Amino acid sequence: MIDIIKIIKMATAKEKKEEVKASLKILRSELRKMHLGVTEELSLPEPTEVKKLMTQMEELLTVIEPKSSKKSKK
């Protein structure tokens, strides 16, 4: 699982960028697996799996754009 809190506490922008890139690669891989399950196996993913990935993407968005994500939650 991605530790978003660790990303936020990092010192430099370069470190944040690298961690976000790594997190996005993991998310992309998980979404590919879900897509294959839907298209090839004709099975829907578990709702908890979808919710987990959505939460991780929202957390990454707050790291990338902290000001705009606060506005969108209002």
CORHUHU-V544090 format. One record per residue. RES is the residue in one small letter. PHI is phi in whole degrees, -180 to 180 (NA if undefined). BURIAL is + if it has 9 or more other ideal C-beta (glycine too) atoms within 8 Angstrom, else -. Layout:
BEGIN
res: {RES;RES}
phi: {PHI;PHI}
burial: {BURIAL;BURIAL}
END
This chain:
BEGIN
res: {m;i;d;i;i;k;i;i;k;m;a;t;a;k;e;k;k;e;e;v;k;a;s;l;k;i;l;r;s;e;l;r;k;m;h;l;g;v;t;e;e;l;s;l;p;e;p;t;e;v;k;k;l;m;t;q;m;e;e;l;l;t;v;i;e;p;k;s;s;k;k;s;k;k}
phi: {NA;-81;-98;-67;-59;-61;-62;-65;-82;-65;-79;-109;-66;-64;-64;-61;-61;-64;-68;-65;-60;-64;-65;-65;-63;-64;-61;-61;-63;-64;-68;-62;-60;-63;-61;-62;-62;-73;-80;-96;-95;54;-124;-84;-71;-65;-56;-67;-66;-65;-61;-62;-67;-64;-63;-64;-67;-64;-65;-64;-62;-67;-74;-74;-132;-63;-72;-70;-71;-68;-66;-71;-81;-70}
burial: {-;+;-;+;-;-;+;-;-;+;-;-;-;-;+;+;-;-;+;+;-;-;+;+;-;+;+;-;-;+;+;-;-;+;-;+;+;+;-;-;-;-;-;-;+;-;-;-;+;+;-;-;+;-;-;+;+;+;+;+;+;+;+;-;-;-;-;-;+;+;-;-;-;-}
END
